[in-house]
Amino acid sequence: MSENTQHVAPEPALTPTNDPTAPANKLAEAAARVLLERTGVESFDLACTLGSGWGDAAGQLGEVIAEVSADDVPGFHVSGVSGHTGTLRAIRTTQGRTILVVGARTHYYEGRGVDAVAHGVRTAAASGAKTMVLTNGCGGLNPDWVPGTPVLIKDHLNLTGTSPLRGAHFVDMTDLYSPRLRGIARQIDPELPEGVYAQFPGPHYETPAEVRHAGIIGADLVGMSTALESIAARAAGMEVFGISLVTNLAAGISPVPLSHQEVLDAGQEAAPRIASLLARIIARALED
């Protein structure tokens, strides 16, 4: 090697000491220890985050054996968003399987950072859950999807400009939303449509121009959650199932201005039907 030749050292592999996500993972592990101790559960089989309109599903999943306030678990916060319970519930199914219901979702627009958004998913994985079910209320671009329509998420567009992953953490996102679980859902309801979900950062609703752009690049649904959580779940090795409830037509498609109350009203009206649908999908998923 000549004197003028510079030696370029290879980039170090990520280890617990230089992994940028290590503090977030440690916080999730601490949360999992507290959660398992407070609920008396040895390990969870599946975790479910219930978004706007989906809260009633918890009552149909099985027997609630424990409920913990989000404030009592490291890294969690009681959400200030209407429609979120602010609790973590342990549910036992009639087959003896255990489900963690996360009612304390942190949205990116709350300003707590992307690790806080991914914390629920990471805690679920650290608690043993192998499957992550993510639900949301969203705006629809297809005028045939009237408010109250459930739509399977087959792919997503992350339009937040960030990621829950950092460093040399390259994770394949092909088939992120489990074909197996989507197949189970279609067996239960063959009429279920599928679509691509676009996550915007929020908290403002999308402009009509943004909605048109999202449609051009492939979106069928627009909202403010799910994509970042799905990325974190895949990185944690979980099987991911996503389903949206169309609570309103998106801006520029809807003939009236958008409001959060409209989201809540549509969710409340559809609650009995979608709760039963989700409970049946989860029950079948746990059988396989």
C-alpha positions in Angstrom: 0.0 0.0 0.0 1.5 3.4 -1.0 1.8 6.2 1.5 -0.9 8.2 -0.3 -3.4 5.4 -0.2 -6.0 5.9 2.6 -7.2 2.9 4.5 -11.0 2.9 4.8 -12.2 0.9 7.7 -15.4 -1.2 7.1 -18.5 -0.1 8.9 -18.9 -2.0 12.1 -21.8 -4.4 12.5 -24.5 -3.4 14.8 -24.1 -4.7 18.3 -26.0 -3.9 21.5 -23.4 -1.1 22.2 -23.7 0.7 18.9 -27.2 -0.1 17.7 -29.1 3.2 17.6 -32.3 1.5 18.5 -30.9 -0.3 21.6 -32.3 2.2 24.1 -35.8 1.9 22.6 -35.6 -1.9 22.7 -34.4 -1.9 26.3 -37.4 0.3 27.2 -39.7 -2.1 25.4 -38.2 -5.0 27.4 -38.7 -3.1 30.6 -42.3 -2.4 29.7 -42.8 -6.1 28.8 -41.5 -7.2 32.2 -43.9 -4.8 34.0 -46.8 -5.8 31.8 -46.3 -9.5 32.3 -46.0 -9.1 36.0 -49.0 -6.8 36.3 -51.2 -9.1 34.2 -50.0 -12.4 35.5 -49.5 -13.6 31.9 -46.4 -15.7 31.1 -46.4 -14.8 27.5 -48.8 -13.3 24.9 -49.6 -15.1 21.7 -50.9 -12.1 19.7 -51.2 -8.4 20.1 -53.8 -6.0 18.8 -53.8 -2.2 18.6 -57.3 -1.0 18.3 -57.7 2.3 16.4 -60.6 4.7 16.0 -63.8 2.7 15.6 -62.4 -0.7 16.6 -62.5 -0.5 20.4 -65.6 -2.7 20.8 -63.7 -5.7 19.4 -61.8 -6.2 22.6 -65.0 -7.4 24.3 -65.5 -10.1 21.7 -62.0 -11.6 21.8 -62.4 -13.4 25.1 -62.3 -12.8 28.9 -60.4 -9.8 30.1 -58.2 -11.1 32.8 -56.3 -7.9 33.6 -56.3 -4.3 32.7 -53.3 -1.9 33.3 -53.3 1.9 32.9 -50.8 3.0 30.2 -49.2 5.4 32.8 -48.2 2.4 34.9 -46.1 0.8 32.2 -42.7 2.3 31.1 -42.8 4.2 27.9 -46.6 4.3 27.5 -48.8 7.4 27.8 -52.5 7.9 28.0 -53.4 9.2 24.6 -55.2 12.6 24.4 -57.0 11.4 21.2 -60.7 10.6 21.6 -61.5 6.9 20.8 -58.4 5.5 22.6 -58.8 3.9 26.0 -55.4 4.5 27.5 -55.1 1.0 28.8 -53.4 -2.3 28.1 -55.6 -5.4 28.5 -54.8 -9.0 28.8 -57.5 -11.3 27.3 -57.7 -15.1 27.4 -59.6 -16.8 24.6 -61.9 -19.8 25.1 -59.0 -21.9 23.6 -56.6 -20.6 26.3 -54.6 -18.3 24.1 -53.6 -14.9 25.4 -54.0 -11.6 23.6 -52.6 -8.2 24.4 -54.9 -5.3 23.5 -53.0 -2.1 23.2 -55.4 0.8 23.7 -52.6 3.3 24.3 -51.4 4.0 20.8 -49.0 7.0 20.4 -49.5 8.8 17.1 -46.5 10.5 15.3 -48.3 13.9 15.4 -48.3 13.8 19.3 -44.6 14.9 19.1 -43.1 12.2 21.3 -40.9 10.9 18.6 -40.9 7.8 16.4 -39.7 5.5 19.1 -42.8 6.3 21.1 -44.9 5.4 18.1 -43.2 2.0 17.8 -43.1 1.3 21.5 -46.4 -0.6 21.7 -45.3 -2.9 18.9 -41.9 -3.5 20.4 -43.4 -4.1 23.8 -45.8 -6.7 22.3 -42.9 -8.5 20.6 -40.9 -8.4 23.9 -43.9 -9.9 25.6 -43.8 -12.9 23.3 -46.5 -12.0 20.7 -45.7 -13.4 17.3 -48.5 -11.7 15.5 -49.4 -8.0 15.4 -52.9 -6.8 14.4 -53.1 -3.1 13.6 -56.4 -1.3 13.0 -57.3 2.3 12.2 -60.0 4.6 11.1 -59.1 6.4 7.8 -60.2 8.3 4.8 -61.1 6.5 1.7 -60.3 7.4 -1.9 -62.7 5.0 -3.5 -66.2 6.6 -3.5 -67.7 3.1 -3.5 -66.3 2.5 0.0 -68.9 4.3 2.1 -68.2 5.2 5.7 -68.3 2.0 7.8 -66.5 -0.1 5.2 -63.7 -2.4 6.5 -60.7 -2.7 4.1 -57.8 -5.1 4.3 -54.4 -3.4 4.1 -52.3 -5.1 1.4 -49.4 -2.6 1.4 -48.6 0.9 2.6 -46.9 4.2 1.7 -44.9 5.7 4.5 -45.3 9.5 3.8 -44.1 10.6 7.3 -40.5 11.2 6.2 -39.2 9.0 9.0 -38.7 5.4 10.1 -38.6 3.6 13.4 -35.4 1.9 12.2 -32.0 3.5 12.3 -28.5 2.5 11.5 -27.6 -0.4 9.2 -30.9 -2.1 9.9 -32.1 -3.3 6.5 -35.4 -5.1 6.7 -37.3 -6.5 3.7 -40.8 -5.1 3.4 -42.1 -7.5 0.7 -45.4 -9.0 1.8 -45.3 -7.0 5.0 -49.0 -7.5 5.4 -49.3 -11.2 5.8 -50.9 -13.0 2.8 -51.8 -15.8 5.2 -53.8 -13.6 7.5 -55.4 -11.7 4.7 -56.5 -15.1 3.2 -58.1 -16.0 6.5 -60.0 -12.7 6.5 -61.3 -13.3 3.0 -62.4 -16.8 4.0 -64.5 -15.2 6.7 -65.8 -12.4 4.5 -65.1 -12.9 0.8 -66.5 -9.4 0.0 -63.7 -7.7 2.0 -61.9 -5.3 -0.3 -58.1 -4.6 -0.1 -56.2 -1.4 -0.5 -52.9 0.5 0.0 -52.8 2.6 3.1 -50.8 5.9 3.1 -49.7 7.3 6.4 -49.4 11.1 6.6 -47.8 12.7 9.6 -50.9 14.7 10.7 -52.5 16.0 12.8 -54.0 18.1 10.1 -56.1 16.3 7.5 -54.8 16.0 4.0 -55.5 18.6 1.4 -57.4 17.7 -1.7 -54.1 18.0 -3.7 -52.3 15.7 -1.3 -55.1 13.2 -1.6 -54.9 13.4 -5.4 -51.1 12.9 -5.2 -51.6 9.9 -2.9 -54.0 8.3 -5.3 -51.6 8.8 -8.2 -48.8 7.0 -6.4 -51.0 4.1 -5.4 -53.0 4.9 -2.2 -56.5 3.8 -1.6 -56.7 4.9 2.0 -55.2 7.8 3.9 -54.6 8.1 7.7 -52.1 9.0 10.5 -51.0 5.7 11.9 -50.1 2.1 11.2 -47.3 2.3 8.7 -44.5 3.1 11.2 -45.9 0.5 13.6 -45.9 -2.1 10.8 -42.3 -1.4 10.0 -41.3 -1.9 13.6 -43.3 -5.1 13.8 -41.6 -6.6 10.8 -38.2 -5.6 12.2 -39.2 -7.4 15.4 -40.0 -10.6 13.4 -43.8 -10.4 13.8 -46.4 -11.4 11.4 -48.5 -8.3 10.6 -52.2 -8.0 9.8 -53.7 -4.6 9.0 -57.3 -3.6 8.6 -58.8 -0.1 8.2 -62.3 1.2 8.8 -63.2 3.9 6.2 -64.8 6.5 8.5 -65.1 9.2 5.8 -64.3 10.0 2.2 -60.9 11.8 1.9 -60.6 15.5 1.3 -61.6 16.5 -2.2 -63.7 13.4 -2.5 -65.9 14.1 0.5 -68.6 16.7 -0.3 -68.3 18.1 3.2 -65.4 19.3 5.4 -63.7 16.7 7.5 -64.0 16.4 11.3 -62.8 14.0 14.0 -66.3 13.8 15.3 -67.3 12.3 11.9 -64.6 9.7 12.4 -66.0 8.8 15.9 -69.6 8.7 14.7 -68.8 6.4 11.8 -66.8 4.1 14.1 -69.6 4.0 16.6 -72.2 3.1 14.0 -70.0 0.3 12.5 -68.7 -1.0 15.8 -70.9 -4.1 16.3 -70.3 -5.4 12.8 -66.5 -4.7 12.5 -65.9 -5.9 16.1 -67.4 -9.3 15.2 -65.5 -9.5 12.0 -62.1 -8.7 13.7 -62.8 -11.2 16.5 -63.5 -14.0 14.1 -60.3 -13.2 12.1 -58.2 -13.2 15.2 -59.8 -16.5 16.5 -59.0 -18.2 13.2 -55.5 -16.7 13.1 -54.8 -18.2 16.6 -56.1 -21.7 15.5 -53.5 -22.0 12.7 
